[in-house]
Amino acid sequence: GRYVRYLKLWLGMVPRRQLLLLNFDSWTASAEAAQEAMGRVAAFLQLAPFSFRVDEAHNTHANRSVHVDRDAASDADAIKGQSVEAQLPRRDRCVLRDFFAPYNAALAGLLAQHG
């Protein structure tokens, strides 16, 4: 997406120590990655250790998320076959990939610097 523009504004106004940036694609890759991310969130918020339940999906609005399938499964392989991206014609996926490439690169750089 085009998030980097807005993140730069936030980083310019809010002290870095008050922001935690997480890459959604990274922490939804597996249950282990989700547990690690939630541990980072808990530590950032200075919460007591807690075992987070990450074995079921909660964001199941199919039109907003290609990370959770229509049946609320959190299995990454099952999700790939039902994602919005998988339903787009190849030409459209290529156009979108090319359009968002510079934005994604800028976001990746910002996350690497501040993540």
C-alpha positions in Angstrom: 0.0 0.0 0.0 0.9 3.6 0.2 1.4 3.6 4.0 4.9 5.1 4.0 3.6 8.6 3.4 1.5 8.4 6.6 4.1 6.6 8.7 6.7 9.3 7.9 4.2 11.9 9.2 3.7 9.9 12.4 7.4 9.4 12.8 7.9 13.2 12.4 5.4 14.0 15.2 5.5 11.2 17.7 8.7 10.1 19.5 10.0 6.8 18.1 9.8 5.2 21.5 6.0 5.6 21.4 5.5 3.7 18.2 5.8 0.0 17.4 5.8 -0.8 13.7 5.0 -4.4 12.7 4.7 -5.8 9.2 1.3 -7.5 8.9 2.5 -10.0 6.2 5.4 -11.0 8.4 3.5 -11.6 11.6 0.6 -13.5 9.8 3.0 -15.9 8.1 2.7 -18.5 10.9 1.4 -19.2 14.4 5.0 -18.8 15.6 5.5 -15.5 13.9 2.1 -14.3 15.4 3.2 -15.4 18.9 6.5 -13.5 18.4 4.7 -10.4 17.2 2.2 -10.4 20.1 5.1 -10.9 22.5 6.7 -7.7 21.0 3.4 -5.9 21.4 3.0 -7.0 25.0 6.6 -6.0 25.8 6.1 -2.6 24.1 3.0 -1.9 26.1 4.7 -3.2 29.2 2.1 -5.9 29.8 2.7 -8.9 31.9 3.6 -12.1 30.0 0.5 -13.6 28.4 -0.1 -16.5 26.1 -1.9 -15.2 23.1 -4.4 -17.4 21.2 -3.3 -17.3 17.5 -4.8 -20.5 16.2 -8.0 -19.0 14.8 -8.6 -16.0 12.5 -10.5 -13.0 13.8 -10.3 -10.6 10.8 -12.5 -12.4 8.4 -13.8 -9.7 6.2 -12.8 -11.2 2.8 -12.9 -8.0 0.9 -10.4 -6.3 3.2 -8.0 -9.1 3.9 -6.3 -11.6 1.7 -4.7 -13.1 4.8 -7.8 -14.9 6.2 -9.9 -17.2 4.1 -13.6 -17.1 3.8 -14.0 -19.9 6.3 -11.9 -18.1 9.0 -9.0 -20.6 8.6 -5.6 -19.3 9.4 -3.7 -21.8 7.3 -1.5 -19.8 4.9 -1.7 -22.5 2.2 -5.5 -22.6 2.2 -5.6 -18.8 2.2 -3.5 -18.4 -0.9 -6.0 -20.3 -3.0 -8.9 -18.1 -1.8 -7.2 -14.7 -1.7 -8.5 -11.8 -3.7 -5.1 -11.7 -5.5 -5.6 -15.2 -6.7 -8.9 -14.2 -8.3 -7.4 -11.3 -10.3 -6.4 -11.8 -13.9 -2.6 -12.1 -14.3 -2.4 -8.8 -16.3 -4.2 -6.9 -13.5 -1.9 -8.4 -10.8 1.1 -7.3 -12.9 -0.2 -3.8 -13.3 -0.9 -3.5 -9.5 2.5 -5.1 -8.6 4.3 -2.6 -10.9 2.3 0.4 -9.5 2.9 -0.5 -5.9 6.5 -1.6 -6.3 8.1 1.8 -5.4 5.7 2.3 -2.4 6.4 -1.2 -1.1 10.2 -0.6 -1.5 9.9 2.6 0.4 7.8 1.0 3.1 10.3 -1.9 3.5 13.1 0.6 3.9 11.2 2.5 6.5 10.3 -0.7 8.4 13.9 -1.8 8.2 15.1 1.5 9.6 12.5 1.8 12.4 11.0 -1.7 12.8 
